[in-house]
Amino acid sequence: MAGPARFRDFDEAFSEVLAVPLTVRLYGRDWELPGRLPAAAPLKIARYMGEGREQTSLTAAELLDLAADLIPRVTLDEWLARGLDIEVQLPGIIEWLLRAYMGDDAVDEAAAEVVAAGEARAPEPGAEELSSSSSNGGGSSKPTSPASTESTFPRF
């Protein structure tokens, strides 16, 4: 009786699967990004969701770490050197990439789960959440105008 093969060349097998790169235009140039979703990104998002985290609770370091899983390092470094901001531009790019890889429905479904979980944990009316006691190292974030409080980061 023959058992399962003891050797599989995944390099060869995966090279045969066509993955069309994603292309984004930024800073007047087209940039090619991987055609398939790198596994590390959804694993991180699942971890954040498991911790009951919302997109607004991610630190700048966590956003950059997630971006580094989605965007080739040399590309991300160049964007950062050109002044890519972490409040609007980087979250917007991350959201677009996740939607491009996973489809809008998958991102929206994950968002709905987080919203439902957040509603189940909602504080009593009048209770205040202390942002300075968050898991971002204890530092509070800088105030923003009401116009800038809506995040473009995917509500995973």
C-alpha positions in Angstrom: 0.0 0.0 0.0 1.4 3.3 -1.0 1.4 6.1 1.5 1.4 9.9 0.9 4.3 11.3 -1.0 7.2 12.2 1.2 8.3 15.2 -0.9 6.4 18.1 -2.5 8.0 21.0 -4.3 5.8 23.9 -3.3 8.0 26.4 -5.1 7.2 24.7 -8.3 3.5 24.2 -7.5 2.9 27.8 -6.4 4.8 29.2 -9.3 2.2 27.7 -11.6 -0.6 29.6 -9.9 -1.2 32.9 -11.5 -1.3 35.9 -9.1 -1.9 39.2 -10.8 -0.1 41.9 -8.8 -2.1 44.7 -7.3 -1.2 48.2 -8.6 -1.5 51.4 -6.7 -0.7 54.9 -7.8 1.0 57.1 -5.1 3.4 60.0 -5.4 2.8 60.1 -9.2 4.1 56.5 -9.7 2.5 53.1 -10.1 3.6 50.5 -7.5 3.2 46.8 -7.8 2.2 44.9 -4.7 1.8 41.1 -4.2 -1.0 39.5 -6.0 -2.0 37.3 -3.1 -2.8 38.3 0.5 0.2 37.6 2.7 -0.9 35.2 5.5 0.6 37.3 8.3 -1.8 40.2 7.8 -5.1 38.3 8.5 -3.5 36.4 11.3 -2.6 39.7 13.0 -6.1 41.0 12.4 -7.6 37.8 13.9 -5.4 38.3 16.9 -6.6 41.9 17.4 -10.2 40.8 17.0 -9.6 38.0 19.6 -8.3 40.6 22.0 -11.5 42.6 21.5 -9.5 45.4 19.8 -11.0 47.9 17.5 -9.3 49.7 14.7 -9.0 52.9 16.7 -7.1 51.2 19.4 -4.2 50.2 17.2 -1.0 52.0 17.9 1.1 53.6 15.2 3.6 50.8 15.6 0.9 48.2 15.1 -0.4 50.0 12.0 3.1 50.0 10.6 3.6 46.4 11.5 0.4 45.4 9.6 1.4 47.6 6.7 4.8 45.8 6.5 2.9 42.5 6.1 1.0 43.8 3.2 3.5 46.1 1.4 7.0 45.2 0.4 9.5 46.7 2.8 11.4 48.7 0.1 8.1 50.2 -1.1 6.8 51.0 2.4 10.1 52.6 3.3 10.0 54.8 0.2 6.5 55.9 0.9 7.4 56.7 4.5 10.4 58.7 3.3 8.1 60.7 1.0 5.9 61.6 4.0 3.1 59.0 4.1 1.0 59.9 7.1 -0.3 57.4 9.6 -3.6 59.1 10.3 -5.3 59.0 6.9 -3.1 57.8 4.1 -1.6 54.6 5.6 -5.0 53.4 7.1 -6.7 54.2 3.7 -4.1 52.1 1.8 -4.4 49.2 4.3 -8.2 49.2 4.0 -8.0 49.3 0.2 -5.5 46.4 0.1 -7.6 44.3 2.4 -10.7 44.9 0.3 -8.8 44.2 -2.9 -7.4 40.9 -1.5 -10.5 39.7 0.5 -13.4 41.4 -1.2 -15.6 44.1 0.3 -18.0 41.5 1.7 -15.3 39.8 3.8 -14.1 43.1 5.2 -17.6 44.3 5.9 -18.6 41.0 7.6 -15.6 41.2 9.9 -16.5 44.8 10.6 -20.1 43.8 11.5 -18.8 41.2 13.9 -16.6 43.7 15.7 -19.5 46.3 15.9 -21.8 43.6 17.3 -19.2 42.6 19.9 -18.6 46.3 20.8 -22.3 46.8 21.3 -22.5 43.8 23.6 -19.6 45.4 25.7 -20.9 48.9 25.5 -20.4 50.9 28.7 -23.4 52.1 30.8 -24.8 55.4 29.5 -22.8 58.3 31.0 -19.8 56.1 31.7 -16.5 57.4 30.3 -13.8 55.2 28.7 -10.3 56.2 29.8 -8.2 56.4 26.7 -5.1 56.9 28.7 -5.4 53.4 30.2 -5.4 51.8 26.8 -2.9 49.2 25.8 -0.9 51.6 23.7 1.6 52.1 26.5 -0.5 54.4 28.6 -0.1 57.5 26.4 -3.1 59.4 25.3 -3.6 60.4 21.7 -3.7 64.0 20.5 -7.1 65.6 20.2 -8.7 65.7 16.7 -11.4 67.7 15.2 -14.8 66.1 14.8 -14.2 66.0 11.0 -11.1 63.7 11.4 -12.5 61.2 14.0 -14.0 58.9 11.4 -11.3 56.3 10.7 -10.7 54.8 7.3 -9.0 51.8 8.8 -11.0 48.6 8.2 -13.3 47.7 11.0 -11.9 44.2 11.4 
